[in-house]
Amino acid sequence: MQKKTKTYTVEEAQKKLEAYCAYQDRSHYQVEKKLREMSMIPEAIDMIVLHLINENFLNEERFAKVYVRGKFRHKQWGKQKIIQGLKQHYIHPKLIEKALQEIEPEAYRESIENLIQKKKKTLLSGNAYQNKQKIMRYLYQKGYRFEEFVDFLE
């Protein structure tokens, strides 16, 4: 049984995507994916994306900076995990580099310290080596590199 998909005119899709982008910053990838889901043809997608860029609804640099700030402050992700997330949105490496400057070095160090303390509280009494390994795995999973947190483990 076929699902009936709503068809959109270019103007309808454009208005819908303006609202989509106004609600939250989006990447080009997210917008193009949304338009493909709406069964728009490639020429219409290009036209709508160009309109969104010209009207400042869509801005990759702004998206990257907001993404970095949000993932770092709210989810306490490390730079490695943030970089991977931005790569999944097909953000250019130069923009990724620029966006990562949103993270203050002092705040980054504090985040590592806080995560280590938080993890230590959850560990049951075990030997020191096992606990250190668990903390390291936790920090790796959060996207921090060994060089960034090794000094805090001593």
C-alpha positions in Angstrom: 0.0 0.0 0.0 1.5 3.4 -1.1 1.7 6.2 1.4 0.3 9.4 0.1 3.0 12.1 0.3 2.0 15.7 0.2 3.4 17.7 -2.7 4.6 21.2 -2.2 5.0 24.1 -4.5 8.4 25.9 -4.4 6.7 28.8 -2.5 5.1 26.4 0.1 8.4 24.5 0.6 10.3 27.8 0.9 7.9 29.1 3.6 8.1 25.7 5.4 11.9 25.8 5.3 12.0 29.4 6.5 10.1 28.4 9.6 12.3 25.3 10.0 15.5 27.4 9.9 14.0 30.2 12.0 13.2 27.8 14.8 16.8 26.6 15.2 20.0 27.0 13.3 20.4 24.3 10.7 23.2 23.0 8.5 22.9 22.9 4.7 22.9 19.1 5.0 19.8 19.2 7.2 17.9 21.6 4.9 18.7 19.6 1.8 17.7 16.4 3.5 14.4 17.9 4.6 13.8 19.1 1.0 14.5 15.7 -0.4 12.1 14.2 2.1 9.5 16.6 0.8 10.2 15.1 -2.7 11.5 18.4 -4.1 13.4 18.2 -7.4 17.2 19.2 -7.4 16.6 22.5 -9.2 14.0 23.5 -6.6 16.3 22.4 -3.8 19.1 24.6 -5.1 16.7 27.6 -5.6 15.3 27.3 -2.0 18.7 26.8 -0.4 20.0 29.9 -2.2 17.0 31.9 -1.0 17.5 30.7 2.6 21.2 31.8 2.4 20.4 35.2 0.9 17.7 35.9 3.5 20.2 34.7 6.3 18.0 31.8 7.4 20.8 29.5 6.6 24.4 30.2 7.7 27.0 27.3 8.0 29.4 29.3 10.2 26.6 30.4 12.6 25.4 26.8 12.7 28.8 25.4 13.5 29.4 27.9 16.3 26.0 27.3 17.9 26.6 23.5 17.6 30.0 23.7 19.3 28.7 25.9 22.2 25.7 23.7 22.7 27.4 20.4 22.7 30.2 21.7 24.9 28.1 23.5 27.5 25.1 21.2 27.7 26.4 17.8 26.9 30.0 18.4 28.0 31.4 16.9 24.8 35.1 17.1 24.1 36.5 18.5 20.9 36.9 15.2 19.2 33.3 14.3 19.5 32.2 17.8 18.4 34.4 17.5 15.4 32.9 14.2 14.4 29.4 15.6 14.8 30.2 18.6 12.6 31.7 16.3 10.0 28.5 14.3 9.9 26.8 17.6 8.9 29.4 18.0 6.1 30.8 21.2 7.6 34.1 22.4 6.0 37.2 21.8 8.1 38.1 25.5 8.1 34.7 26.3 9.6 35.1 23.5 12.2 38.4 25.0 13.2 36.9 28.5 13.5 33.9 27.2 15.5 36.1 25.3 18.0 37.6 28.7 19.0 34.2 29.3 20.8 35.5 27.0 23.6 37.6 28.8 26.1 40.7 26.8 27.1 40.0 27.4 30.8 36.4 26.2 30.5 37.6 23.1 28.6 40.0 22.3 31.5 37.3 22.9 34.1 35.0 20.6 32.1 37.6 17.8 32.2 38.0 18.2 36.0 34.3 18.2 36.6 33.7 15.1 34.5 36.5 13.3 36.4 35.0 14.3 39.7 31.5 13.3 38.6 32.8 9.9 37.4 34.8 9.3 40.6 31.5 9.7 42.6 29.9 6.9 40.7 32.7 4.4 41.0 32.3 1.7 43.6 35.3 0.9 45.6 37.7 -1.0 43.4 41.4 -0.9 42.8 42.9 2.4 41.7 44.0 1.0 38.3 40.5 -0.2 37.3 39.0 3.1 38.4 41.5 5.1 36.4 40.7 2.9 33.3 36.9 3.5 33.8 37.5 7.3 34.0 39.7 7.2 30.9 37.0 5.3 29.0 34.4 7.7 30.1 36.4 10.7 28.9 37.2 9.0 25.6 33.5 8.4 25.1 32.8 12.1 25.8 35.3 13.0 23.1 38.4 14.1 25.1 41.9 13.0 24.0 44.4 11.4 26.3 46.8 14.4 26.1 44.0 16.7 27.3 43.2 14.8 30.5 46.3 12.8 31.5 47.5 15.6 33.8 44.2 15.5 35.7 44.4 11.8 36.4 47.6 12.0 38.5 
